[in-house]
Amino acid sequence: MTTRETKLKNAQSALQSGQFEAGLSAANALLSDDPSDGEALYMAAVAARYLKRMDQAASHLAALHDAMPEYGRAWQEQGHLALARGDNAGALDAFARATRFNPALEASWREQARLQNAAGRPGEAQAAAAQQQRLAALPKELIAVTNHLAEGRLVRAEEICRHFLRTHPKNVEGMRLLAKIGIELGILDDAEFLLESAVSFAPDDIQLRFDYIDALRRRQKSAEAREQAEALYARDPSNVLFQSRLAIECIQTGDYDRGLELFESVLEKLPGDPASLTSRGHALKTKGDRAQAEASYRAAIASKPGHGDAYYALANLKTYRFSASELAAMKAQIERSDLAFMDRVHLNFALAKALEDTGDYEGAFRCYDEGNALKRAQTRYSADAMTGELAKQKAACTAELFAQHEGAGHAAPDPIFILGLPRAGSTLLEQILASHSQIDGTLELPNILALAHRLRGRKAGQSRYPEILDDLTHEQLAQFGADFIENTRIHRAGAPFFIDKMPNNFRHVGLIHLILPNAKIIDARRAPMDCCFSGFKQLFAEGQEFTYGLTEIGRYYSDYVDLMDHWDSVLPGKVLRVQHEDVLDDLEGQTRRMLDFLEVPFEEQCLAFHQTDRAVRTASSEQVREPINRKGQDAWKPFEPWLGELKLALGQ
């Protein structure tokens, strides 16, 4: 039987030899098996264009954009098709999108340079030509790495990049690309080391500096990231890119006055810049200045009516209500065929929130569903793979394992882990506890997830974690715990205890117990339909891909409950479960229960958590600045006619 791979090779061979009719026929044969096959759609579009069947090519490309919205080669082909139709403006837009999604597409840079020159924009033409020349000078191996990385083939990209660096160990572009792969795989410590080394070899490479700052921020090394941003700013204090980057790092370290001052400087030079206005809005929101944050977001929209990020930022305030004119404006923007991918995603979620507030639940669900479908198309998330990963935790983390490592780990009692699912009320619990004089609130810290990635090992498809936990020595476990305490110290303000609110840590309770046996763990749980639908309505920046589908989020919740039952069985008493609905019913009783579990005395200010002045960076930031209320309870019920898929996935 002919496999898909064989059919693909036949189609490719036909196109490469100029047999476009045969290539189209082979691609169509693949599409009859799977109409959303991205590679087949791409080859069908190319063949149809060469055969001058432009409408057919356009149809294949439209289907390809739906299936793979950020596939750079698809947008490059869109550019070639637009040129063939005499649409230079459409071609320029398509080639620009192509290089945004895949910067290794030399033909797209070359065409941008040519088209910008023809349009009388020599500055933009020169910038595109410089990128094309930079690519032309790169070793072919690194161009291949960039292509594989852009198209999601991380394992192949890593293999080629590591092989190249064995013979070119100080090639900074190779080091930069391997670091980007590491970041994609969650191996942040390696990425940081690579970029630090690359910067030492090429201290004047600005892109390297930007990537290094990004890696430091991802590792929550805010002070070091700011130090690097300060160094860039010192080179040229008038450079708006350097000003903007330093502003962001100042905000991350809590220096809101300096950050906002820098944003004002940027906006003096680039008045109306939507990205800067939106970033300034985020800073004002985090600081707690609600009115000015709203004004900044609205200014971004006034400057760029299709700027979905600013619309979604308003919706993400949760308590904001869109006016009738704003609702009409969003509807008009979402009808645009030329709207950028993430603008369309953001606008769908924002419009859904606006429609929900007006009582149009069917329209709201349609927009939530469309926004999630767009995001789901660009992820590699597999519910089956996640179920398997969590089952491995149960198989490896047994009562016998914990008995074997009794007395191991680092003795510090400082950390309090609040974990569970996003949108389960964990920010509320954090705000209550962080109002206590002995407890610091911090962030959703990535340290445990990064350690789990390290323990998996580097061999593709052969993860050693969690089975490796059985082989770790008491000394290794103690060192991992000590490293966690040391690496998170920067986020603390001096209290004896501190909170790590990363929800995904529920997958690693066994690891946490082994390295920090005296840490306290709180499971923030919320009624399943409320929790899952709230997650489906929330557009997460990264790390929560299971929320992009009703079946996916329902299965994830079910797997989470099953794994938490396992932790209760093998580590009895280790986890305190706090039900969100119980907190709503009895704030004082549940607060006292948590503080008793943490072995700290009751303090009255914990009940006035909404008055606590601290930066909150999660989606619930505005909600926890209000007294306790039931606004989110049973919010799924008006949407019940469309939630059968979720109910089925949740089962019992």
TORKOL-27139 format. One line per 2 residues: number of its first residue (from 1); for each residue z, x, y of C-alpha. Coordinates in steps of 0.02 Angstrom, whole numbers. Each point is the difference from the previous one (the first is absolute). Layout:
# TORKOL-27139
NUM> Z:X:Y; ...
END
This chain:
# TORKOL-27139
1> 0:0:0; -47:69:171
3> 155:37:104; 20:-32:186
5> 0:189:30; -167:18:-90
7> -75:-142:102; 63:78:161
9> -78:168:-45; -165:-85:-39
11> 1:-88:168; 44:162:92
13> -137:98:-89; -128:-131:44
15> 49:4:185; 1:190:6
17> -175:8:-73; -65:-130:123
19> -20:-139:-131; 81:-131:112
21> -59:-152:-96; 76:69:-160
23> 158:49:94; 19:-174:72
25> -27:-78:-171; 133:112:-77
27> 123:-39:141; -32:-187:-18
29> 35:13:-187; 171:70:43
31> 29:-136:129; -37:-135:-128
33> 153:66:-96; 108:20:156
35> -65:-67:168; 133:100:95
37> -40:169:-79; 4:112:155
39> -108:141:-66; -132:-121:-63
41> -2:-94:166; -23:165:93
43> -147:54:-108; -78:-172:10
45> 11:5:190; -79:174:8
47> -141:-50:-118; -34:-163:93
49> -10:93:167; -127:126:-68
51> -100:-146:-69; 7:-77:176
53> 92:-154:-63; 116:4:149
55> 83:-170:-22; 39:41:-181
57> 74:169:52; 105:-86:133
59> 65:-126:-128; 52:138:-120
61> 87:94:141; 95:-156:57
63> 65:-22:-178; 43:186:-7
65> 98:-9:164; 98:-147:-73
67> 37:95:-160; 34:171:80
69> 30:-24:187; 38:184:34
71> -138:80:-104; -79:126:118
73> -165:15:-93; -25:-188:13
75> 13:10:189; -116:151:2
77> -128:-104:-96; 31:-142:125
79> -48:124:137; -161:49:-90
81> -43:-184:-23; 32:-37:184
83> -115:146:48; -135:-67:-115
85> 14:-167:91; -7:83:172
87> 182:-41:43; 63:162:76
89> 162:-74:67; 43:-73:-171
91> -45:165:-82; 114:99:116
93> 146:-117:-35; -30:12:-189
95> -13:190:-1; 161:11:104
97> 91:-110:-128; -71:106:-141
99> 78:160:69; 163:-90:39
101> 18:-42:-184; -79:161:-68
103> -9:148:121; -106:101:-124
105> -158:-103:27; -109:129:89
107> -149:-117:20; 107:-126:94
109> 61:132:122; -179:62:25
111> -65:-176:35; 145:-35:120
113> -44:157:98; -184:-51:9
115> 36:-181:49; 132:47:130
117> -123:121:79; -134:-134:4
119> 125:-118:83; 35:128:138
121> 176:45:-59; -7:190:-17
123> 190:22:-16; 13:-115:-151
125> -159:77:-72; 72:175:15
127> 162:-52:-87; -96:-77:-146
129> -114:153:-12; 153:113:-6
131> 68:-99:-147; -166:11:-90
133> -8:188:29; 180:20:-60
135> -46:-89:-162; -158:105:-21
137> 107:158:10; 127:-59:-130
139> -9:61:-181; -83:-132:-109
141> 159:-14:-104; 100:-59:150
143> -134:-126:48; 14:-68:-177
145> 190:-7:16; -14:-96:164
147> -120:-124:-82; 111:-27:-152
149> 153:-18:110; -83:-129:114
151> -60:-100:-150; 168:-1:-89
153> -35:122:-141; 159:99:29
155> 13:85:-169; -177:70:11
157> 27:50:182; 159:94:-48
159> -85:90:-146; -143:65:108
161> 114:46:145; 124:97:-107
163> -143:92:-87; -74:48:168
165> 166:61:69; 27:116:-150
167> -142:108:65; 24:-40:185
169> 191:-10:15; 3:11:191
171> -138:-124:39; 88:-115:123
173> -120:-148:-23; 29:8:-188
175> 188:4:30; -12:-146:121
177> -100:-105:-124; 120:37:-143
179> 143:-52:114; -89:-165:38
181> -20:-29:-187; 186:38:-22
183> 44:-128:134; -108:-131:-88
185> 89:38:-164; 171:-2:83
187> 32:186:-32; 62:26:178
189> 96:163:-25; -156:91:-62
191> -103:-74:142; 126:61:129
193> 3:176:-75; -191:11:-4
195> -18:-55:180; 140:113:61
197> -90:146:-84; -170:-52:68
199> 69:-12:178; 68:177:-16
201> -175:61:-48; -89:-100:137
203> 126:-37:138; -135:-59:121
205> -73:-132:-117; 49:-164:86
207> -46:-113:-147; 113:103:-113
209> 143:-25:124; -29:-187:3
211> -3:-9:-190; 158:107:-10
213> 90:-118:121; -55:-147:-107
215> 69:81:-159; 165:40:85
217> 17:-178:62; -36:-69:-174
219> 141:109:-65; 112:-74:135
221> 17:172:80; -2:-75:173
223> 74:149:92; -125:122:-76
225> -146:-118:35; 55:-15:180
227> 16:189:14; -182:18:-55
229> -55:-136:122; 96:87:140
231> -93:162:-41; -168:-89:14
233> 53:-82:163; 55:168:73
235> -177:67:-27; -75:-133:114
237> 119:-129:75; -147:-96:75
239> -85:-30:-169; 16:-186:-39
241> -8:29:-189; 147:121:11
243> 94:-118:116; -27:-147:-118
245> 53:97:-155; 158:64:86
247> 40:-177:61; -6:-64:-180
249> 113:142:-61; 124:-30:142
251> 12:-183:-52; 29:54:-181
253> 148:107:54; 73:-140:106
255> -47:76:169; -76:-162:66
257> 7:47:184; -103:158:-24
259> -120:-85:-121; -32:-146:118
261> -20:119:147; -135:94:-98
263> -89:-162:-44; -3:-43:185
265> -81:170:35; -133:-36:-132
267> -33:-172:75; -19:74:174
269> -146:102:-67; -64:-134:-121
271> 46:-164:83; -16:-144:-120
273> -11:111:-156; 40:-130:-136
275> 71:124:-126; 122:74:128
277> 51:-172:63; 34:-57:-178
279> 99:158:-42; 101:-23:159
281> 34:-179:-55; 63:59:-169
283> 119:121:88; 66:-135:115
285> 23:-118:-147; 97:131:-101
287> 108:35:152; 37:-187:15
289> -95:-35:162; -87:-157:-60
291> -77:-63:163; -81:167:46
293> -63:23:-179; -88:-168:9
295> -77:44:168; -66:165:-69
297> -78:-85:-151; -82:-132:112
299> -68:137:114; -80:83:-153
301> -84:-166:-46; -61:-25:179
303> -79:173:-7; -79:-26:-172
305> -10:-184:-53; -33:44:-182
307> 149:118:-15; 78:-77:-154
309> 144:124:-5; 74:-69:161
311> -21:-182:-55; 88:41:-163
313> 137:93:93; 37:-160:95
315> -1:-102:-161; 112:131:-83
317> 135:-33:129; 27:-153:-112
319> 77:-102:142; -156:8:113
321> -101:-159:24; -185:15:44
323> -69:-110:138; -147:-117:-27
325> -113:120:96; 56:148:-107
327> -33:-102:-157; -176:-43:61
329> -32:182:44; 50:59:-174
331> -113:-130:-81; -145:59:107
333> 29:184:-42; 13:-29:-187
335> -173:-81:1; -79:163:62
337> -110:83:-131; 26:172:78
339> 191:-3:-5; 74:162:-72
341> 82:-15:-171; 182:24:52
343> -24:-109:155; -57:-138:-119
345> 150:28:-114; 124:-2:145
347> -80:-153:80; 6:-97:-163
349> 187:30:-17; 33:-37:185
351> -105:-158:-2; 88:-57:-159
353> 169:16:87; -65:-96:152
355> -72:-140:-108; 160:-10:-101
357> 99:-25:160; -113:-147:47
359> 24:-82:-171; -178:36:-63
361> 60:66:-167; -166:-10:-90
363> -87:101:138; 145:122:4
365> -6:27:-188; -188:28:8
367> 27:140:127; 145:79:-94
369> -106:-4:-158; -151:77:87
371> 103:139:81; 80:43:-167
373> -167:-6:-91; -73:126:123
375> 147:119:-28; -2:-27:-189
377> -183:54:-6; 44:172:67
379> 147:37:-118; 10:64:-178
381> 156:-101:-39; 16:-63:-179
383> 135:-124:-49; -20:54:-182
385> 28:183:47; 156:-46:101
387> 71:-101:-145; -28:150:-112
389> 81:119:125; 157:-106:13
391> 7:-21:-190; 4:190:-14
393> 158:1:107; 84:-117:-123
395> -55:104:-149; 55:167:73
397> 156:-48:99; 118:-52:-139
399> 189:-8:-10; -11:155:-111
401> -91:97:138; 136:-39:126
403> 137:43:-124; -87:166:-34
405> 2:42:187; 176:-64:33
407> 77:105:140; -167:72:58
409> -79:-17:172; 64:30:177
411> 170:-78:37; -35:-58:179
413> 47:-184:25; -97:-12:165
415> -160:-97:-46; -11:-188:-7
417> -165:-57:-76; -59:-175:46
419> -147:-41:-111; -101:-142:-74
421> -159:-82:62; -61:3:180
423> 37:-159:98; 154:-33:-108
425> 127:16:141; 36:186:-15
427> -18:30:188; 132:-132:31
429> 120:86:-122; -37:168:80
431> 34:-68:174; 166:-77:-57
433> 57:161:-83; -68:116:137
435> 110:-96:123; 150:79:-89
437> 75:154:84; -7:101:-163
439> -181:-38:-47; -162:65:77
441> -160:-99:-14; -152:112:-21
443> -176:-42:-63; -94:-41:-159
445> 15:180:-59; -137:68:-116
447> 107:135:-83; 34:-86:-167
449> -182:-54:-19; -57:178:40
451> 119:73:-130; -66:-121:-131
453> -178:57:42; 52:182:-20
455> 77:-35:-169; -161:-82:-60
457> -84:169:1; -175:46:54
459> -103:-35:-156; -112:-150:27
461> 37:-150:-109; 147:86:-86
463> 155:-46:100; 160:83:-61
465> 111:-122:94; 115:-86:-45
467> 3:83:-173; 38:168:83
469> 171:-66:53; 59:34:-177
471> -41:185:19; 76:36:170
473> 155:110:5; 161:-45:88
475> -37:138:125; -172:-72:40
477> 71:-174:25; 135:67:115
479> -130:96:101; -111:-154:19
481> 150:-97:65; 50:139:120
483> -180:9:63; 1:-187:34
485> 160:13:102; -65:149:98
487> -175:-67:32; 62:-169:63
489> 132:74:115; -117:-5:150
491> 0:-191:-2; 188:-16:8
493> 108:-20:155; 162:71:-72
495> 76:-145:-96; 71:36:-174
497> -127:-115:-85; -184:-39:30
499> -128:-126:-62; -168:35:-82
501> -93:-167:5; -159:46:-97
503> -30:-159:-104; -105:86:-134
505> 150:105:-52; 43:-140:-123
507> -124:84:-117; 107:158:0
509> 180:-58:-16; 18:112:-153
511> -58:154:96; 115:-44:146
513> 151:-15:-116; -37:165:-86
515> -14:102:160; 127:-96:107
517> 123:-83:-120; 119:-52:141
519> -134:-83:108; 15:-187:23
521> -147:-116:-39; -27:-175:69
523> -138:-112:-68; -61:-116:140
525> -68:-152:-88; -82:-157:66
527> -59:-160:-84; -166:41:-86
529> -119:-120:88; 71:40:173
531> -2:188:-34; -174:7:-76
533> -86:-112:126; 83:92:144
535> -70:163:-72; -173:-78:-17
537> 8:-51:184; 51:175:57
539> -131:135:28; 84:162:-54
541> -67:165:67; 10:87:-169
543> 98:11:-161; 7:-186:-43
545> -173:-34:-73; 70:-128:-122
547> 20:-122:147; -189:-21:20
549> -15:-136:-134; 103:-148:-60
551> -15:49:-183; 41:181:39
553> 155:-37:102; 63:-130:-125
555> -15:123:-144; 83:136:103
557> 150:-112:38; 16:-45:-183
559> -9:184:-53; 129:44:134
561> 125:-129:-65; -27:63:-177
563> 30:182:51; 155:-43:102
565> 69:-91:-154; -27:163:-94
567> 96:101:129; 143:-125:-12
569> 0:23:-188; -1:192:-7
571> 98:32:161; 123:-146:7
573> 81:-20:171; -114:129:82
575> -100:-127:102; 70:-136:113
577> -120:-147:8; 1:-93:167
579> -96:-163:3; -78:-36:170
581> 41:-185:-10; 184:41:-31
583> 3:104:160; -71:-149:96
585> 134:-114:-76; 148:117:23
587> -31:148:115; 181:58:8
589> 33:-20:-186; -155:100:-51
591> 33:131:135; 178:26:-66
593> -70:8:-177; -122:139:49
595> 130:99:97; 122:-13:-146
597> -136:67:-116; -31:144:122
599> 188:32:13; 7:-10:189
601> 114:-117:101; -64:-162:75
603> -54:10:184; -31:-154:105
605> -156:72:84; -93:-12:-166
607> -5:-190:27; -75:26:174
609> -140:108:-73; -130:-77:117
611> 89:82:147; -8:175:-76
613> -110:112:106; -104:107:-117
615> -185:30:-30; -71:-107:-142
617> -173:47:-64; -32:-131:-134
619> -94:-166:10; 167:-91:23
621> 48:96:157; 0:-153:113
623> 79:-116:-127; 156:108:-22
625> 27:-3:188; 36:-186:-15
627> 156:-83:-72; -15:-47:-183
629> -116:-149:-30; -102:-87:-134
631> -172:8:81; -78:89:-148
633> 79:-106:-137; -123:-109:-99
635> -142:58:115; -115:-4:-152
637> 17:-187:-30; -134:-58:124
639> -121:118:-90; 45:-62:-175
641> -172:-79:-35; -79:174:3
643> 137:99:-91; -34:-46:-180
645> -57:178:-38; 167:68:62
647> 102:-125:-100; -98:42:-157
649> 29:187:25; 187:-24:29
651> 21:-106:-157; 184:-39:-29
END
